[in-house]
């Protein structure tokens, strides 16, 4: 409770500053009282309980028979299961550890524990709504095996049933219902990852790619938006752009594809805001697009949002020339050369088995490599070189003959047991925070983090190049068939 703090607060209960710190003391007695005396409702209870009573009930249930949770605590399944934090996704677990999700779904469906890992449940349907999930559960449809195309308003060929054609349907794209059915159907057909297949709406994808002008520039930013600013003059959650990676995909006159890591930027010096230098370096990297032509790609809206934000701040953009400002402004949606969102392209035109229907770059990459003979040909030898990688083979197989996720390969490149390689976006932000706040860090550790950041960001833009290569090859195959 906050009673011990009352003497440090003024008569109005307002916070008092602690020295010169941004921290302050706040009286939260009223808030705590509201929680303890407030009412709680949750799935499985037909009445609203006092919070303290609810906690007491849960404690009694859990302590009564800790190892047999499902036999003492009945919890109905529903839309809350989609984001269940008590689920073990490891199919090899085989009951070695308790899974709250398994306990609830075993009780509700009658599925045996040994079969839990073999089933995909309706809670796993890509981008499912609460309404859809409730409808399926009311019809006693619990797993993908129970579903048909009609459950998604489609016929077996994936076209909308009769009067269900609407603005969301186009023969040139994949809508949400079609993506869900493709996900379910691939599981029903029990394709293994090594037998992964692709699905393309050829006409729409080819039309989109026909708009692209070479060279193709693939860009990715690493940023942070700290609640407590690192630098003077910035406000909470202001964005800091500390890194980008830039690949170019081009074609020679004979059609030969070239992929190269053209440029990169990183600025992690403690106490120095990187936004101004970031804009300058980005202009140097992409300014040629306006004058020489080409298409710039991003994955999702993050790069556009960030670029627009820091360009609109005179504190950072005033260091640029008018030409540099114009070259970067051209990449925004209202500009003359707006960046193309490859995530939108993937969502609208591409589905691959093993992705769970997702359009996330990291969820799509491995199954796309499984499906692509072109990526096997291009990256199946140790010939990839850049400032951060030497003679690396990105297309590798595990002992079962399945493609290894390149981000797992990245993790294995760093063999230092005392350090973890950066292989996810959250780790990059955490690494930047460490570089800004840990004044006791050795130069060796700082150098390691710096190098790991460069490798991670480079793989992001290389992955984007891989998708473009794979899609072009898929489209060419479809064209040859027709």
C-alpha positions as CSV (number, residue, x, y, z in Angstrom):
1,X,0.0,0.0,0.0
2,X,1.0,3.6,-0.5
3,X,0.3,4.8,3.1
4,X,4.0,5.2,3.9
5,X,4.3,7.7,1.1
6,X,1.6,10.1,2.4
7,X,4.0,12.2,4.3
8,X,6.0,12.9,1.2
9,X,3.0,14.2,-0.7
10,X,1.4,17.6,-0.6
11,X,-2.1,18.2,0.8
12,X,-3.7,17.8,-2.6
13,X,-2.1,14.4,-3.1
14,X,-0.1,15.6,-6.1
15,X,3.3,14.0,-6.9
16,X,6.4,15.6,-5.5
17,X,9.6,15.5,-7.6
18,X,12.4,13.4,-6.2
19,X,15.5,15.6,-6.5
20,X,16.1,16.2,-10.3
21,X,14.9,12.8,-11.4
22,X,12.0,12.2,-13.7
23,X,10.7,9.8,-11.1
24,X,8.0,10.9,-8.6
25,X,6.0,9.7,-5.7
26,X,2.3,9.2,-6.4
27,X,-0.4,8.3,-3.9
28,X,-2.2,5.2,-5.3
29,X,-4.3,4.3,-2.2
30,X,-7.5,5.1,-4.1
31,X,-6.5,3.0,-7.1
32,X,-5.6,0.0,-4.9
33,X,-8.9,0.3,-3.0
34,X,-10.8,0.3,-6.3
35,X,-9.0,-2.9,-7.4
36,X,-9.5,-4.7,-4.1
37,X,-13.2,-3.8,-3.7
38,X,-14.0,-3.9,-7.4
39,X,-16.0,-6.6,-9.2
40,X,-14.5,-9.3,-11.5
41,X,-16.1,-11.4,-14.2
42,X,-14.4,-14.0,-16.3
43,X,-15.2,-16.9,-18.6
44,X,-16.7,-19.7,-16.6
45,X,-18.4,-17.7,-13.9
46,X,-22.1,-16.7,-14.1
47,X,-21.8,-14.1,-11.4
48,X,-19.6,-11.1,-10.7
49,X,-17.3,-11.6,-7.8
50,X,-15.4,-9.3,-5.5
51,X,-11.8,-9.3,-6.6
52,X,-10.5,-10.5,-3.3
53,X,-13.0,-13.3,-3.2
54,X,-12.2,-14.3,-6.8
55,X,-8.5,-14.6,-6.0
56,X,-9.2,-16.6,-2.9
57,X,-11.3,-19.0,-5.0
58,X,-8.6,-19.4,-7.6
59,X,-6.0,-20.1,-4.9
60,X,-8.1,-22.8,-3.3
61,X,-8.7,-24.5,-6.6
62,X,-5.1,-24.5,-7.7
63,X,-3.7,-25.6,-4.3
64,X,-6.3,-28.4,-4.1
65,X,-5.0,-30.5,-6.9
66,X,-2.1,-28.7,-8.6
67,X,-1.2,-31.5,-11.0
68,X,-4.7,-32.2,-12.1
69,X,-5.8,-28.6,-12.9
70,X,-8.4,-29.6,-15.4
71,X,-10.3,-31.8,-13.0
72,X,-10.9,-29.1,-10.5
73,X,-11.3,-25.9,-12.5
74,X,-13.7,-25.9,-15.4
75,X,-13.0,-23.1,-17.9
76,X,-15.0,-22.8,-21.1
77,X,-13.2,-22.4,-24.3
78,X,-13.8,-19.4,-26.5
79,X,-12.3,-16.3,-28.2
80,X,-10.1,-15.7,-25.1
81,X,-8.2,-18.8,-26.1
82,X,-6.8,-17.1,-29.2
83,X,-4.2,-15.3,-27.1
84,X,-3.9,-17.8,-24.3
85,X,-0.6,-17.2,-22.4
86,X,-0.7,-20.7,-20.9
87,X,-0.2,-22.6,-24.1
88,X,2.8,-24.7,-25.0
89,X,3.2,-24.7,-28.8
90,X,5.9,-27.4,-28.8
91,X,4.3,-30.4,-30.5
92,X,7.1,-32.6,-29.0
93,X,6.1,-31.7,-25.4
94,X,4.0,-34.8,-25.1
95,X,2.7,-34.0,-21.7
96,X,6.2,-33.3,-20.2
97,X,4.9,-29.9,-18.9
98,X,1.4,-28.7,-18.0
99,X,-0.4,-26.6,-20.6
100,X,-3.4,-24.6,-19.5
101,X,-4.7,-24.4,-23.1
102,X,-4.5,-28.2,-23.4
103,X,-6.3,-28.7,-20.1
104,X,-9.2,-26.6,-21.1
105,X,-9.5,-27.9,-24.6
106,X,-9.2,-31.6,-23.6
107,X,-12.0,-31.1,-21.1
108,X,-14.2,-29.3,-23.7
109,X,-13.5,-31.5,-26.7
110,X,-12.7,-34.9,-25.3
111,X,-9.5,-35.0,-27.3
112,X,-6.8,-37.2,-25.7
113,X,-3.6,-35.7,-24.5
114,X,-1.5,-37.7,-26.9
115,X,-3.4,-36.3,-29.8
116,X,-3.2,-32.6,-28.7
117,X,0.0,-32.0,-30.6
118,X,-1.3,-33.5,-33.7
119,X,-4.3,-31.2,-34.0
120,X,-4.7,-27.6,-35.1
121,X,-7.6,-25.9,-33.3
122,X,-10.1,-23.4,-34.5
123,X,-8.4,-20.9,-32.2
124,X,-5.4,-21.1,-34.6
125,X,-7.3,-19.8,-37.6
126,X,-5.5,-16.9,-39.1
127,X,-7.1,-13.5,-38.2
128,X,-10.2,-15.1,-36.9
129,X,-12.9,-13.0,-35.2
130,X,-14.6,-13.6,-31.9
131,X,-17.9,-14.0,-33.8
132,X,-16.5,-16.6,-36.2
133,X,-14.9,-18.6,-33.4
134,X,-18.0,-18.6,-31.3
135,X,-20.1,-19.8,-34.3
136,X,-17.7,-22.7,-34.9
137,X,-17.6,-23.7,-31.2
138,X,-21.4,-23.6,-31.0
139,X,-21.4,-26.1,-33.9
140,X,-19.0,-28.4,-32.0
141,X,-16.3,-27.7,-34.6
142,X,-13.0,-27.7,-32.6
143,X,-10.2,-28.6,-35.0
144,X,-9.2,-28.0,-38.6
145,X,-10.3,-31.5,-39.4
146,X,-13.9,-30.5,-38.6
147,X,-14.0,-27.6,-41.1
148,X,-15.1,-27.3,-44.7
149,X,-14.9,-24.5,-47.2
150,X,-18.5,-23.6,-46.5
151,X,-17.5,-22.5,-43.0
152,X,-15.6,-19.7,-44.6
153,X,-18.4,-18.9,-47.1
154,X,-16.5,-20.5,-50.0
155,X,-16.8,-23.5,-52.3
156,X,-14.0,-26.1,-52.6
157,X,-12.2,-24.0,-55.2
158,X,-12.0,-21.0,-52.9
159,X,-14.6,-18.8,-54.7
160,X,-17.4,-17.2,-52.6
161,X,-20.7,-19.1,-52.4
162,X,-23.5,-17.7,-54.6
163,X,-24.7,-14.4,-53.1
164,X,-21.6,-14.0,-50.9
165,X,-19.6,-12.2,-53.6
166,X,-18.8,-8.7,-52.3
167,X,-16.2,-5.9,-52.5
168,X,-13.8,-8.0,-50.5
169,X,-13.6,-10.6,-53.3
170,X,-11.5,-10.3,-56.4
171,X,-10.2,-13.0,-58.7
172,X,-6.8,-11.2,-58.6
173,X,-6.2,-11.2,-54.9
174,X,-6.6,-13.5,-51.8
175,X,-9.1,-12.2,-49.3
176,X,-9.2,-13.1,-45.6
177,X,-11.7,-16.0,-45.9
178,X,-9.7,-17.5,-48.7
179,X,-6.4,-17.2,-46.7
180,X,-8.1,-18.9,-43.8
181,X,-9.4,-21.8,-45.9
182,X,-6.0,-22.2,-47.5
183,X,-4.4,-22.5,-44.1
184,X,-7.0,-25.1,-43.0
185,X,-6.9,-27.1,-46.2
186,X,-3.1,-27.4,-46.1
187,X,-3.3,-28.9,-42.6
188,X,-6.0,-31.2,-43.6
189,X,-3.9,-32.5,-46.4
190,X,-1.1,-33.0,-43.9
191,X,1.7,-31.6,-46.0
192,X,5.1,-31.8,-44.3
193,X,7.3,-28.8,-44.3
194,X,9.6,-30.4,-46.9
195,X,6.6,-30.8,-49.2
196,X,5.5,-27.2,-48.8
197,X,3.7,-25.8,-51.8
198,X,2.9,-22.2,-52.8
199,X,-0.2,-20.5,-53.9
200,X,-0.3,-17.4,-56.1
201,X,-3.0,-15.3,-57.5
202,X,-0.9,-15.0,-60.7
203,X,-2.8,-12.3,-62.5
204,X,-2.8,-9.9,-59.6
205,X,0.9,-10.5,-58.7
206,X,2.1,-10.1,-62.2
207,X,0.2,-6.9,-62.6
208,X,1.8,-5.6,-59.4
209,X,5.3,-6.6,-60.4
210,X,4.9,-5.0,-63.8
211,X,4.8,-1.6,-62.0
212,X,8.2,-2.1,-60.5
213,X,11.1,-0.3,-62.0
214,X,14.7,-1.6,-61.7
215,X,16.9,-1.3,-59.7
216,X,14.8,-2.5,-56.7
217,X,15.8,-1.0,-53.4
218,X,14.9,-2.9,-50.2
219,X,15.1,-0.9,-47.0
220,X,14.5,-1.7,-43.3
221,X,14.8,0.6,-40.3
222,X,15.6,-0.2,-36.7
223,X,14.1,2.3,-34.2
224,X,13.1,2.8,-30.6
225,X,10.4,4.9,-29.0
226,X,11.4,5.0,-25.3
227,X,9.0,6.2,-22.6
228,X,12.0,7.9,-21.0
229,X,13.8,9.8,-23.7
230,X,17.6,9.2,-24.1
231,X,18.3,12.7,-25.3
232,X,17.6,16.2,-24.1
233,X,14.7,18.0,-25.9
234,X,12.8,14.9,-26.8
235,X,9.5,13.8,-25.4
236,X,8.2,10.4,-24.2
237,X,7.8,7.9,-27.0
238,X,9.6,10.1,-29.6
239,X,11.1,7.9,-32.2
240,X,14.8,7.4,-32.5
241,X,16.1,6.0,-35.8
242,X,19.5,4.4,-35.2
243,X,20.0,2.0,-38.1
244,X,19.0,1.0,-41.6
245,X,20.0,-1.7,-44.1
246,X,19.7,-1.3,-47.9
247,X,19.9,-4.1,-50.5
248,X,19.6,-3.6,-54.2
249,X,18.2,-6.3,-56.6
250,X,19.0,-5.6,-60.2
251,X,19.1,-7.5,-63.5
252,X,21.8,-7.5,-66.2
253,X,20.9,-7.2,-69.9
254,X,20.9,-11.0,-70.2
255,X,18.4,-11.3,-67.3
256,X,20.9,-12.4,-64.7
257,X,19.7,-11.4,-61.2
258,X,22.2,-9.6,-58.9
259,X,21.6,-9.0,-55.2
260,X,24.0,-6.9,-53.2
261,X,24.0,-5.2,-49.8
262,X,24.4,-1.7,-51.1
263,X,24.7,0.4,-47.9
264,X,23.9,0.5,-44.2
265,X,23.8,3.0,-41.4
266,X,24.2,2.6,-37.6
267,X,24.7,5.2,-35.0
268,X,24.7,4.1,-31.4
269,X,27.1,6.6,-29.7
270,X,25.8,7.2,-26.1
271,X,24.3,10.6,-25.7
272,X,24.0,11.4,-29.4
273,X,20.6,11.4,-31.1
274,X,21.0,9.7,-34.5
275,X,17.9,11.1,-36.3
276,X,19.7,13.8,-38.2
277,X,22.6,11.6,-39.4
278,X,20.1,8.9,-40.2
279,X,18.2,11.2,-42.6
280,X,21.4,12.3,-44.2
281,X,22.6,8.8,-44.8
282,X,19.2,7.7,-46.0
283,X,19.2,10.5,-48.5
284,X,22.6,9.4,-49.7
285,X,21.4,5.9,-50.1
286,X,18.1,6.5,-51.9
287,X,18.3,10.0,-53.3
288,X,19.3,8.5,-56.7
289,X,15.8,7.0,-57.1
290,X,14.2,10.3,-58.0
291,X,16.8,11.2,-60.6
292,X,17.8,7.8,-61.9
293,X,14.7,5.7,-61.4
294,X,14.0,2.5,-59.4
295,X,11.5,1.3,-56.8
296,X,11.9,1.3,-53.1
297,X,10.4,-1.4,-50.9
298,X,9.6,-1.7,-47.3
299,X,7.8,-4.4,-45.2
300,X,4.7,-3.0,-43.4
301,X,4.0,0.7,-42.7
302,X,6.7,1.3,-40.1
303,X,9.3,2.8,-42.5
304,X,6.8,5.3,-44.0
305,X,5.5,6.3,-40.5
306,X,8.9,6.9,-39.1
307,X,10.3,8.7,-42.1
308,X,7.3,11.1,-42.2
309,X,7.6,11.7,-38.5
310,X,11.3,12.7,-38.4
311,X,11.1,14.6,-41.7
312,X,8.4,16.8,-40.2
313,X,10.7,17.7,-37.3
314,X,12.8,20.8,-38.1
315,X,15.2,19.8,-35.4
316,X,16.3,16.9,-37.7
317,X,15.4,18.0,-41.2
318,X,17.0,21.4,-41.0
319,X,20.4,19.8,-41.4
320,X,19.4,18.6,-44.8
321,X,19.5,20.5,-48.1
322,X,16.3,21.2,-50.0
323,X,17.3,18.5,-52.5
324,X,17.8,15.9,-49.8
325,X,14.4,16.8,-48.2
326,X,12.7,16.4,-51.6
327,X,14.4,13.1,-52.3
328,X,13.2,11.6,-49.1
329,X,9.7,13.2,-49.3
330,X,9.3,11.5,-52.7
331,X,9.3,8.2,-50.9
332,X,6.2,9.0,-48.8
333,X,2.7,8.0,-50.0
334,X,2.0,11.4,-51.4
335,X,5.4,11.6,-53.1
336,X,6.4,10.9,-56.7
337,X,8.2,7.6,-55.8
338,X,6.2,6.1,-52.8
339,X,7.7,3.0,-51.2
340,X,6.0,-0.3,-52.0
341,X,4.8,-2.3,-49.1
342,X,5.8,-5.9,-49.7
343,X,3.7,-7.0,-46.7
344,X,0.7,-5.8,-48.6
345,X,1.9,-7.7,-51.7
346,X,2.3,-10.9,-49.6
347,X,-1.1,-10.5,-48.0
348,X,-2.9,-9.8,-51.3
349,X,-1.3,-12.2,-53.7
350,X,0.7,-14.9,-51.8
351,X,0.0,-17.8,-49.6
352,X,2.4,-20.6,-48.6
353,X,1.8,-23.7,-46.6
354,X,3.5,-23.6,-43.2
355,X,3.0,-19.9,-42.7
356,X,-0.2,-20.2,-40.7
357,X,-1.7,-17.7,-43.1
358,X,0.5,-15.0,-41.7
359,X,2.0,-12.2,-43.7
360,X,4.8,-11.7,-41.2
361,X,8.2,-11.7,-42.9
362,X,9.7,-14.1,-40.3
363,X,6.7,-16.5,-40.5
364,X,6.8,-16.5,-44.3
365,X,10.5,-16.9,-44.9
366,X,11.2,-20.5,-44.1
367,X,8.1,-22.0,-45.9
368,X,8.8,-19.8,-48.9
369,X,12.3,-21.1,-49.1
370,X,10.9,-24.7,-48.8
371,X,8.7,-24.0,-51.8
372,X,11.2,-22.1,-54.0
373,X,13.6,-23.9,-56.3
374,X,14.9,-20.5,-57.3
375,X,16.0,-19.7,-53.7
376,X,17.6,-23.1,-53.4
377,X,19.6,-22.5,-56.6
378,X,20.6,-18.9,-55.8
379,X,21.4,-19.3,-52.1
380,X,22.3,-23.0,-51.9
381,X,26.0,-22.4,-52.1
382,X,28.4,-20.5,-49.8
383,X,28.6,-17.5,-52.1
384,X,26.9,-14.7,-50.2
385,X,29.3,-11.9,-49.3
386,X,29.0,-8.4,-47.8
387,X,30.7,-6.4,-45.1
388,X,29.0,-8.5,-42.4
389,X,29.0,-11.9,-44.0
390,X,31.6,-13.9,-45.8
391,X,31.0,-16.9,-48.0
392,X,27.7,-17.7,-46.3
393,X,25.1,-20.3,-47.6
394,X,21.7,-19.1,-46.6
395,X,19.8,-22.1,-48.0
396,X,20.7,-25.0,-45.6
397,X,18.9,-28.1,-44.7
398,X,18.6,-29.8,-41.3
399,X,19.0,-33.5,-40.6
400,X,15.4,-34.2,-41.7
401,X,15.8,-32.4,-45.0
402,X,13.9,-29.3,-44.1
403,X,15.1,-25.7,-44.7
404,X,16.7,-24.0,-41.7
405,X,15.3,-20.6,-41.0
406,X,17.9,-18.0,-42.0
407,X,17.3,-16.3,-38.7
408,X,18.3,-19.5,-36.9
409,X,21.4,-19.6,-39.0
410,X,22.1,-16.0,-37.9
411,X,21.8,-17.1,-34.3
412,X,24.3,-19.9,-34.8
413,X,26.9,-17.6,-36.4
414,X,27.7,-16.2,-32.9
415,X,29.4,-19.0,-30.9
416,X,30.1,-16.9,-27.8
417,X,28.2,-18.7,-25.0
418,X,28.1,-15.6,-22.9
419,X,26.3,-13.5,-25.5
420,X,23.1,-13.9,-27.5
421,X,22.9,-13.0,-31.1
422,X,20.3,-10.5,-32.2
423,X,17.7,-12.3,-34.3
424,X,14.4,-10.5,-33.5
425,X,13.3,-6.9,-33.6
426,X,12.8,-6.7,-29.8
427,X,16.3,-7.8,-29.2
428,X,17.6,-5.0,-31.5
429,X,15.7,-2.4,-29.5
430,X,17.0,-3.9,-26.2
431,X,20.6,-3.9,-27.5
432,X,20.3,-0.2,-28.4
433,X,19.0,0.6,-24.9
434,X,22.0,-1.3,-23.5
435,X,24.4,0.7,-25.6
436,X,22.9,4.0,-24.5
437,X,22.6,3.3,-20.8
438,X,25.4,0.9,-19.8
439,X,28.5,3.1,-19.2
440,X,30.5,0.2,-17.8
441,X,30.3,-1.9,-20.9
442,X,33.6,-3.0,-22.3
443,X,34.6,-2.0,-25.8
444,X,34.7,-5.7,-26.7
445,X,31.0,-6.1,-25.7
446,X,30.0,-2.9,-27.4
447,X,31.7,-4.0,-30.6
448,X,29.9,-7.4,-30.4
449,X,26.5,-5.8,-30.1
450,X,27.3,-3.3,-32.9
451,X,28.3,-6.2,-35.3
452,X,25.2,-8.3,-34.3
453,X,22.9,-5.3,-35.0
454,X,24.4,-4.9,-38.5
455,X,24.0,-8.6,-39.3
456,X,20.4,-8.7,-38.1
457,X,19.3,-5.7,-40.1
458,X,21.0,-6.9,-43.2
459,X,19.2,-10.2,-43.0
460,X,15.9,-8.3,-42.9
461,X,16.5,-6.6,-46.2
462,X,18.1,-9.7,-47.7
463,X,14.9,-11.6,-46.8
464,X,12.9,-9.0,-48.7
465,X,15.0,-9.6,-51.7
466,X,14.4,-13.4,-51.4
467,X,10.7,-12.9,-51.5
468,X,10.9,-10.8,-54.6
469,X,13.1,-13.5,-56.3
470,X,10.8,-16.3,-55.2
471,X,7.6,-14.5,-56.5
472,X,9.2,-13.7,-59.8
473,X,10.2,-17.3,-60.2
474,X,6.7,-18.6,-59.2
475,X,5.0,-16.2,-61.6
476,X,7.3,-17.3,-64.4
477,X,6.5,-21.0,-63.8
478,X,2.8,-20.2,-63.8
479,X,3.2,-18.3,-67.0
480,X,5.1,-21.2,-68.6
481,X,2.3,-23.6,-67.7
482,X,-0.3,-21.4,-69.3
